Every structure is written in C-alpha cells, then in structure tokens.
Amino acid sequence: MAAVLVVEDDQFVRSALIRHLTDASHTVRSVGTALEALREVAHVRFDLVILDLGLPDLDGSEALKMLRGITDVPVIVATARDDEREIVRLLNAGADDYLTKPFSVEHLSARMAAVLRRARPAAGAVPPSTVLRVGGLAIDPLRREAELDGVRLDLTRREFDLLAFLAGRPGVVVARKELLAEVWQQSYGDDQTIDVHLSWLRRKLGETAARPRYLHTLRGVGVKLEPPRAERTP
C-alpha cells in the first residue's frame, strides 16, 4: 500500500489515524510538530503526508510551504478551518487535497485513494516507447524523466506534470483553466499558482518570461510550449 506520514499533535486523533491506516495495510510514521515532519520527509521517502494545520510549533500553512520547498510528496491537509478563501489558499500553496475536521475514516480513505491515483500513473497508460520531444527537450512520461539537450532536469512532480502536459500539445496555446483542471486537478484557483510553477520551470529550462525559449505566455489567453526558433523545422 502506501507509506504515510501523519503530522498531528492531538494524541487521540493521531492514535486513531495510525490505527485506521495500519489496519488498511499502510506503513505509518507519525510526528507531532512541523519541525519533526520536515526532518522526516528529508530522510524518508513517503507516498503521502496527512498534515494538521493546528501544530504547536508552526502554523500548518507555513509548514506546508516549507514542505513544498524540499519535497513534492502529495499532501492532504486536515483542518478545522472551513473558510473557502483559506482552502483555496492552501491548495494554491501546494496542498493536493483537504479534509475538514471532524471527518470519517471512510472519507479519509476515499480522499487518499484519489490523491494516490493522481500521483501514480496508471499501469499501461503510457506506452514504454512514448517519449515526447520538443526541440532539445525529451520527456519520458513512463519513467517521469525529462532532459534538456541531454542533461537531466531536476523537476518536482508538479513541474514535470506541467511540462509533460504542454509537451503533449506542442505549439498549442493551453488556457490556464485547462491547466488547473488537468495538471492541478482543480476546478478553481487563481493564476498565481500557475505563474509560480511556470517561473520555477523556466528557471530550470534556462530562460525567463522576458526572454522565453520554450515556454511562451500569451497574456489573457494561456501558455504554449514550442521549440526555440533556431530549432524549428522550416
């Protein structure tokens, strides 16, 4: 099953989550503070993190930002906050899903299954020989590897998903709404989420928004990926 890190300071809730996840055959580690969580993800590979926002040492939203700085592991936020603006902010900050407390173990299991499905490509969904090539870019969706001019790119999960999605439609302008739906699996959000990831991706491709090579933004329309002019076939 999955390797899960539970970040929860309430001992009663923590014990209940550990018991449920263990009974479901998951491998579980648990901590009660944000700093302990950061140490765990820095040394152990997890498939999923369940992150409580009400931590004693650091607000969970800040912990989420710090987690995203060192790992792209899927994160489900568990929160008693049900304000829509707060939830949108958390999703834009890198959360993959959220649960509002109190929640049932059945609800948690369903959300976990959905997040893990999105994080793990379906077996056989991509033929082994399918490598997307755009100019000097080579993207292998099956191995989740990308190279630029033969040099391996160190991409986060979300950066890879964004690049692969655009590479599958070279030269086509993709609307931001479609990117949110297909890459982020969100029906709503703001442009800042996409802009931040595009900025990180451009940096790794050795370009800027002012001087793009591969990634081109059409203001008010969307984004497209195409080879540099010198590399296009006449």
LINCOR-V687825 format. One record per pair of residues at least 12 apart in sequence whose ideal C-beta (glycine too) atoms are under 8 Angstrom apart, sorted by the first residue. I is the first residue (numbers start at 0). J is the second residue. Records with the same first field share a line. If there is no record, write none. Layout:
BEGIN
I->J  J
END
This chain:
BEGIN
0->23  24  25  26
1->25  26  46  47  111  115
2->25  26  28  43  44  45  46  47
3->20  25  26  27  28  45  46  47  48  49  111
4->27  28  29  30  36  39  40  43  45  47  48  49
5->17  20  27  28  29  30  49
6->29  30  31  32  33  35  36  48  49  50  51  54  59  62
7->29  31  49  51  77
8->31  32  51  53  54  55
9->51
10->31
12->51
13->29  31
15->104
16->29  49  107
17->29
19->104  107  108
23->108
28->43  45
31->54  55
32->54  55  56  57
33->54  56  57  59  61  62  65
34->56  57
36->48  50  62  66
37->62  65  66  69
40->66  69  70  72
41->69  70
45->72
46->72  73  115  118
47->72  73  74  75  111  114  115  118
48->66  72  73  74  75
49->74  75  77  107
50->62  63  66  74  75  76  77  94
51->77  78
52->76  77  78  79  80
53->78  79
59->76  78
60->88  89  92
63->76  89  92  93  94
64->92  93
66->93
67->92  93
71->155  156  157
73->95  96  114  115  117  118  156
74->93  94  95
75->94  95  96  97  98  107  110  111  114
76->89  94  96  97  98
77->97  98  100  102
78->97  98  99  100
79->99  100
80->99
81->99
87->187  188  189
90->183  185  188  192
91->188  189  191  192
93->157
95->114  117  118  184
96->110  113  114
98->110
117->184
118->156
120->140  141  143
125->140  141
126->141
127->141
129->141
131->163  166  167
133->166  169  213  224  225  226
134->213  225  226  227  230  231
135->147  148  149  226  230
136->162  166  204  213  226
138->159  162  163  166
140->163
143->156  159
145->159  162  163
147->204  205
152->203  204
153->203
154->200  203
155->199
157->182  183  196
158->196  199  200  203
160->182
161->178  182  196  197  200
162->200  224
164->178  181  182
165->214  222  223  224
166->224
168->223  224
169->223  224  225  226
170->223  224  225
171->223
172->217  220  221  222  223
173->221  222  223
174->220  221
175->190  193  221  222
177->221
178->193  221  222
179->192  193
193->222
197->214  216  222
200->214
201->214
212->227
213->225  226  227
END
